Amino acid sequence: MPDAAARFAQLANEYEPRKRAATALVEVWDWYTWPGLDLRPLRFERALLRPGRRLEARPSGDVDVLRLGFDAQGRVSVVEEYSGFLHGRLHQETFFRHGDEVVEVAHFDTDGPIYLHEYRFDDGLMRSADMVARRGSGRESYAYTDGRIFRVEVEHHGRPPAVLLAEHDDDGLLRLVEATGRQSRELYVRPPAGFDLDTACQALEDMLVALIPAAAARLPVDDPIACLALGYAGPAQLSLGISAATAAERADLRTVDARAAWSPEDFEASTDIDLDDTGPARLIRQELTLLDADDPDVSAGSEILRRLCCSAAARLNLRDWSATLPVTDDFVVYAVDLELVDLDRNLTSCLPPDRLALLRERGLW
């Protein structure tokens, strides 16, 4: 894109004319789930996302949703993004200009332009994408074999160049690898024949039950431990934070807020278990992340991870911890998300009934 910075600067004055021109071409409006559609090759695969699904109507409730306007040729002309966080308010818009072998895409929010993209095509295949945005610019070049994308060269200002290499077979994408300098990492690999996610998750749970006591034994603690928290975020980062608090520490936290006594972010002793570098765990992370991407409002992958962590904690509560750590008589192990959204139902799932009753009797839950 010639003089990209200057071209982006001009975009601030083009919101109204671009909106009028793009909207005038719309023949059909449809609602889509986030993240909608994207013309760039492998855009969703590299981020473990799914293209948005068409909806029969706008969903109720505070959810992220997009309204797409299609022109007479079925091409996207307008994208309107409505934020669930903002109670359904329109907060970003994208306008397309379709020309001969070139598409220009301008994206705006309430503060003005966010980015300007220029896609160039040859024989119906995108060959390049030039991009300029508020915080930088970049370019992608695409190469194909028999109409299938196999190579993407990525350049972004301030970052080392990268290359994406895609392998396909008759069933579609087999593997996607990102190479940066001498380093490479798998972004996607199709599960092998016979792969069963439930079986793999059970094996991962067994692994955690073995690894967590060893990690807890390394915690720098002297006084008896009242609780051990297994903190999880989501399948995109398949790792666990292992945090411990003494009874005195929890009592101090309770004077601030009752729920703070369960918040691993406020515990002093902590370590972590990172499973991303192991092959089976990486495949589980991928498949759970894709489940979340299938329906972000349901987050099925995150729910499987939550249950897995709770099941591991429940098994660990049956363990004799006296040889691992000094613990109190009401010591508990529990799984918890970092925002404590699932704290109550997790405690019910993780703790034996008698331990729950003891916590309630002592006013700890």
N, C-alpha and C positions, 0 to 999 in steps of 0.2 A: 504494500500500500504506500504509494509515494507521499512523502511529507506527512507521515502518520500523525505526529503530534499536532501539526497545524490543522489537519483534517478533523481530529478529535475536538480541538478547540472550537471549530465551527459548529460542532454538533449541538452546542448549548443553545443555539438559536434555531434549531431545526425540529424541536419536539412537535410543535403544532402542525407544521406542514407535513411532516412524516406521518403523524397520526391521522390526519385527514386523508392523505393519499392511500395509506395502507388500509384504513377502515372502509374507504369507498369501494375497495376491491372485494370485500368480504361477501361471500354468497351464503356461507353456512357457519354458524357458531356452535361449538361443541365444548362441553366441560371435560377436563382431563385431570387425572391424579398427578401430583408432583412426581418427577421433574418434567413432565411433558415430553416433547419431542426435540431432537437435535439432529441437524443434517450432517454433522461431522462424523467420519468413520470411527468406530470403536470408542466413541465418546462415553457411552454407558459402561461398556465392558471394562474399560481401564479403571473405573471408579467403583466397580461392583454395584452398579445400579441397573434398574430395569426402566425401559421407556414407560412413560405414563400411560394409563389405561383410559379409554374413553368411557365416560359416565353418561347415563341416561338423563341425569339432571344434576343440578348443583347439590352436593351433599349438605345436610343440615349439621349444625354444630361448628365449633371453632377448629376447622382443619384447613391446612394449606391446600388450595385448589387452583387450577388454571382454566381460563377460558380461551380457546383457540379459535381464531377466525380463518377460514379457508376460502381461497379465491375460486373462480369458476373452473380452474384446472386442477383443483384439489391441493394446491400448495398453501402452506401456512403463510398468512399475511400479517396477522396480529396475534400476540400472546399477552394476555392479561393475567397477572399473578395476584391472588388474593391470600392474605396472611391469616392463618388461624390465630397466631399470637396477637394480631391486631383486631381480633373479633370479626374476621371476614372482610376487612377493608382492602381495597385495591391499593397496592403499594409499589408494583413494578410493571413496566410495559415494554414490549419488544415489537419493533416494526421492521418488516421485510420489504426489500426492493428486489424483485426478480427481473434480471435482464438476460441478454444472450450470453450464456456460459458464465455468468457472474451473478452472485446474490450478495446483497449488502444487508447487514443485520445491525440495527441500532437498539440499544437497551438503555432504558431510563428508569430512575426512581424519582421520588419527590424532590430530591436535591439536584436533579439534572442528569446528564448522561453518565452511564456506568461504563459501557464499552461500545466499540464499533468494530464489526467483523466484516471481512470481505472474502467470500468463497469463490474460487475459480474452478470451472468444470471443463472437461474435455470428453466428448463422446458419452455424456451423461454421468461421468464419474468425477467426484471432487478431487482436484489435483493439489490444491493449496488453500490454506486459511491464514490470512493476515489479520492480526488482532492488535488493537490498541485500547487501553483502558485507563482508568484514573490512576492506577498505580503501576503502570508498565505496559510493555508491548511484547508481542511474540509472533511466531510463525510456525505453521505446521505444513509439511509436504507429505503427500500420500503416493504410494506405489502399489500396483495391483498385478496379479497374475490370474489370467482367465476371469477377469471381472471381480476377483476377491482381493480385498485389502490384505497385504502381507507386511507392509513396512510403513511406519510413520516416523518422520524426523521432526523432533520438537525443539524449538528454540524459544526461550523466554528470557527477557532482559533480567540480568542479575543472577541467572541460574546456569549451571553447566548444561550443554546440549544433551539430549537423550534420544534414544531410538526405541521404538516399540516394534517388536517382531511378532507377527501373528501366524499361527499354524492352523490349518483347516483340514478337515476330511469330509467325507460325503455327508456327515451328520452336522457339519457346521464348525464353529470355532472349537479348536482342541486345546490351544495353549496361547497365552499372551505374556510376553516377557518384556520388561523394560531394562535397557542397558544404558548406564551412565558411566562413561569412562571405562574402567576395567571392572566395574561392579554391575551385577545384574540381579534382578529379582522377578519372581513370577507374580504377575498381577491376577492371572486367572489360569486355572487348569481344570479341564473337565474331569469330574470324578470317574474313577475306573469302573469297569463293568462289575456289578455286584456290590457297589458301595451302598451301605445303608447308614443313614444319618443317625438313627436311634442307637444302632450298635456302636457307632463311632463315639457318640456322646457318652454311652455307658463306659467305654474304655477310657475316655478322658476323665470321667468322674472317678474311676478307680485310680487313675494316675494322680489326681488331686488329693485323694484320701491318703495316698502314700507320701506325696511331696509336702503337704501343708504342715504336718508335725515337724518334719526336718527343718522347714523354713522358720517355724515358730521357735524352735530350739535355739536359733541364732539371734533371737531378739535380745537386746541389751536390757534385761529386767532382773531385779533382785527380789522385790516384794512379790507376794502372791498375786496372780493375775485373776481378775474377776470375769473378763470376757476376751474372746478372740474374734475379731471381725474379719470376714472375707469380703472385701470390697470389690465390686465389679462395676464396669461402666457399660459396655455393650460389646457385641460380637466383632465390631470393626477393630477393636483392640482387645484381643483375647488374652487378658492377663488378670491376675488377682492381686490386690493389695492385702497383705496380712498385717493387721494392727492389733495391739493388745493394750489394755488399760487395767490398772490396779483398782481396787475398791476405793481407795482414797482419791485417785484421779477421777473416777466416775462420780464420786460424791461432790467434788469440786465443780465438775461440769453440770451436775444437776442444779446447782445453785444459780447457774446462768439460764439453763433451759432443760426441761426434762428430756427432750429428744436428743440434746447434745451429748448425753451420757451414752448414746448408741452410735454417735457419729465418728467413724474411723479417722476422718480428716482432723479431728481434734485430739486424737491419741498421740502420745509422744513416741512410743515404740512401734516401729513399722518396718516392713520389708515387702518384697513382692515376688511373685512367680510369673515369669514371662514365658508363655507357651508358643509365641508366634513363630519361633525359629524351628519348631519341630514339624515335620511333614504332615502327620495326621491332624495335629491341632490347626495347622494352617488351612487344611482342607475343610475342617469343621468351621473355622472362622469364616471362610468364604461362603459356605453354604448357608450358615446362619445369617450372614449379612445380606445374601441374596433373598432369603425369606423375608427379612425386614423390607427389602426393596420392592418385593412383590406387592406389599400393602403396608406402607409406612404407618397408617393409622392403627393397624392391628399389631404390628411389630412381633410377628410370630417367632422370628429368630431370637429376639431379645427375651421373649417369654421362655423359650427352651433353655437359654443360658441361665435365666433366673432359677428355673426349677432344678437345673443341674447343680448349681451352687448350693441351693437349699438342701438337696439330697445329700451332697457331700458333707455339708455341715451337720445334718441329722445323724449321719454315720459317725462323724467325729465326736458327737456328743455322747456316744456310747463307749468311747475309748477311755482307758485309764491314762490320764495325763500326768500322773504323779512322777513318772520317770522322765518326762519331757520338760515340764515347766512347774514351778511352784504355783498352785492354783487355790482359789478359795472354795468353800463348800458349795457355793452356788454358781460355780464357773460354768459359762456357756460359750458355745461356738455358734455363730450365726452369719448368714449371708446378707449383705446390704448393698443397695445401690447408693451412689455417692450423694444423691439428693434426698435419701431416706423416704422416697415415695412409697416403696413397697415394704417398709419396715414392719408394720403390724402383721401383714399376712406372712411375711418371711419368718418372723419369730414363731408364729403358729406352726409353720411347716418345719422349722429347723429344730425346735426344742421339744423334748418329751413332755407329756402333760404334767408330770410331777414337778419338773423344773419350772414350767410356766406358772404353776400354782405357787411355788416358792417365791418366784420373782414378784408375783402379785401380792403375796402376803407381806413382803418386805417393801412394797411400794416402789419397786424398780420398773414395773411395767403395768 
